[in-house]
Structures are given as C-alpha cells and as structure tokens.
Amino acid sequence: MNPLFYGKDGVVINYYRMFKIKPGCKPEAIRSRFCELIKKFHPDTAGEVTSSQSEIISVIVNGYRVLSDAKLKKEYDSLLINDKLKNHDFIIPSARIKYNLSLSKVIKSRTDDKKIRHTDLVKKFGHDVEILINRAESINGSKAYIELPSKTICPVCAGMDSSCYMCEGLGRITSISILEVNIPRGVHSGEIYNFDLTSMKPDSSTNFTLRTISVKITIQVI
C-alpha cells in the first residue's frame, strides 16, 4: 500500500476530512480547497513558518498528490471504504526511528541542505537511519515509515508559472516523502539495508532527493 496514505504513526490519514470535501467531488474542488489550505500556512500569509506548520504543509501537499491523481485516488478510496488499517501489522512508532544528526537536521527543517554530502554522512555515521525494534517485532516482521527529503512538481502551477507564489517560479518544491521499509521476520540486530532511491518514486510527480539510503536495524532488549 502506498506510504502517502499513512501518517508517521502508521494510521491512515483522512484527506477528505482535512480538505473538508466529499469523495465524489470534482478535481476543480480539490484544487480550490488545496490552494485555500496551502495559502493559510504559506510564509507569505503566516509569516515565519514553524517546524510543526511545515509538517502540516507537507501533509497538505501529500493529500493533494493523492486526491488529484486518478490512480492513487482510486487505491486510496478503496482503502478507506474497506477500512484496511493494517491492525495486524507491527508498525514501528516514529519515536523509534533515529536519523543521523545531519539527516535529522534536514528532516526537521523540511528542506534539502545543499551543503550536506550524502557520502560523507554514511562514512561518518555508518548509516542514515536506525530503526529500533523489539523481540516480537523481529520475530513477526514489522514495518517502518521513514521521512526523506524529496522534490515534487509544484502542485499550484504545475511548473508553468514563473511568478507562482508556491514555487517562486522554480517549477518544483521541496517536500517530505515517506519510504516504507518492510522488516522481515527473523531479522538480526545490526543488519543494514541499502535502498537505491533512484529507482523509487513516491508518486509520478515526485523524486527522492537522496540517491541512496542506508538503514540499520537494532533489536532492543526490554
């Protein structure tokens, strides 16, 4: 299932409730409501944006990405209708997903720091992300949702307006996308998984900023 449908806690996000629209509404209504919401939190309106407000902006953008894409919307609607919340799965809480110091800075600022070289990060820390799991999760398998910086085509102007307030004429905006990590049954503590993000796309209009990501699994003895 697409990670865009879930929050950091692994629970399905109700984008219809967020946008205050009905599932059968027209694309024009979705776009109109998106523009209203994004303007509310945009720096031009809200002034200096806090980290919590920046997270809300990311969720709003992700919601628009889902509801404006016919294929994603159909899959998402099916998920809501059937109420498939994956209650049988072990979902790792976001508090047990540890980013290395530099990547953590990128995630918190919700932007891509051009000064950070990914090869230097891995060399210094040995991995980008550490996922802490317990014995039950290691035995039964589990899932984790990792936040990563990404670039997406501007949802306001679709890259066609040089005076767009959202992307400032760049055509793309910085966003945060989710990588779903499936942790297999019987995983051993200290195992490292490497992901080639160049072949992965959060959706048709978005690319991860990093080319690769290294994830370490640590089993906690509780």
N, C-alpha and C positions, 0 to 999 in steps of 0.2 A: 504494500500500500504506500502511496506517495507521502513522504515525510511532511510535505507542505500542509497536510490535513491536520497535523498534530502540534500541540504546544510542547514546551520543554518537559512537561510532566507526563507526556505520552497520551494525554487525553485529547479527543477530537475537538477542534475549535469550531464553534458555530459562527461561520462568517455571515450567515444570513441575519443572525441576531445582531452581530456587530454593525453590519451595514443598514440594519432596520429595513430590510426588503424581503419579499417573498421569493421562494424558489423559482416560480414561473415568470418572474419579471423580465422585461426586455433588456438587452445589452446597454441601451441608452440610459436606463435607470441605474444599472450597476455602475457605469462610468460616472454618471452625475453624482451619485452618492459617494463614490470613491473620491472625487475631486473635492467634495464638501469636507470629508473627513481629513484628507491629507492637508488641505489648506489650514485646518484648525490647528494642526501640530507643526506645520512648516515654520522654519525660523522667521520668515517674512511676517508671519502672523503672531506666533507665540514668543518671538524673541529668542533668547538663548535656549537651546533645547537640552534638557537633562537626559541622562542615560536611560531613565525609565520611559521618558517620552519618545526617545529614539527607538526603544524596543517596540513601542506601540506603533510607530511609523512602519517598522519592518513587518509587523503582523498585518497592518492595513494593506501594505503593498503585496504581501503574500496572498491575502484574501482576494485582492483584485486579480492577481495572476491566476488563481484557481477559478473564480467565477466568470472571468472573461474568456477562458479557454474552453471551448465546447467539449473536448475530450476529457479534460481534467474535471470539469463541472459535472459531467455525467457520472464519472467514477466517484466523485465526492458526494453527489446526491444519493447514489446507491449506498454509500457508507452510512449516511445519516438515516436513510429510510430503514435499513436493516439493523441499525444500532450496533454495528460491529466495532465495539470499543476495545477489543483485544484484552478483555479481562483475564484471559487465560495465560497471557504472556507476562514475563518478568520485564518490566520497564525500569531501567536504571534512572533514579532521580537525578536531576541536573546538579544537585549538590555533590554528587559523587563522580562528576565528570570534571577532571582537573586539566586546565590548559597551561602550557608552559608560560612563563612570565610575559614574554613578548607577544605571543599569540593572544593571551588574555587581555593585554592592552588593546589589541586590535578589536577584539570582540566587544569589549566594554565601550570603546569609542564608536563602535558600529561603522568603522571606516577602514580603509586599507592604507597602512603606513608604508609609504614608498621607500623609507629608509631601511626597512626590515628585509634582510635576505634570508630566504627560507633555508638554504643550505647551511647557513650559519646557525640557525635555530636548532636544527637537528643535530649538528655537530656539538653544540654546547649542551643541549638538554637530553639528547639521545632519542627523544620522541616529541611529537607535537602535543599529544593529548594522552592522559592517563585515565582509564576507566576503572573505578573501584567497585568490585562485586563481592558478594558473599558466597558461602559454600553452596547454598541452594541454587543460586543463580548460575554458578559454574557447572553444577550437575545437570540442571534442566535446560540450560541455554537461556539467553536473555537478549534484550535489545537496548540500544542507547541512541539518543539523538544528539548529534554534535553540531554546534553552531559554527559556521565558517563564513568568512567574507566572500562576497560574490559581486558580480556586475550584471545588471539587468537592463534591457531596453526601457527607456523612460515610459512609464505607463500613462503619463499625461499627454505627451506629444508624439509618442512612438518614434522619437528621434528625428522629427520633421520640422521642429520649430526652434530656430536659433535664439529666440527670445523667451523660451519656456522658463517659467519660474521654478519648476521642479528640478530640471537637469542643467539649467543655466546654459542651454544651447549645446551641451556635450552629447546629447542623444542617449546617454546611458547614466544610470545612477548606481551608487554603491549601496549594497543591501546585505542582509544576512540570510543565508540559506542553510537548510538542515541536511546533514548527511546521516542516513540511517545505518547503524553498524549492528549487524547480526552476530552476536557472540555465540559460538557453537557449544554444544554440550561437551563436557569433559575438558574444557579449556584449562590450560596450566597457567599458574601465576607467572608473570614476567614475559609472556608471549607478546610479540609485537606484530601488528598487521599493518601492511603498507597499502595505500589506496592510490591508484592513478586517477586523479580527478580530471585529467584532460579528456577522458572518455566518458565522463559522467556529466549530465546536465540536470540541474534541479527542475527545469522546465524548458520549453522550446526557446524562450527568450532570455535565458539566464545561464551564466557560466561561473564556476567557482574561480576565485582569484588565484588561489594556490594551485600549483600543478600536481603536487603530491601531498599526502598527509600520512603521518606515522602515528599509530595508536597502540599504546601499551595497556595490557590487561593485568590488573593486580587483584589478587584474591585476598580479602581482608579476613583475619581470624578474629571473630567476635565472641 
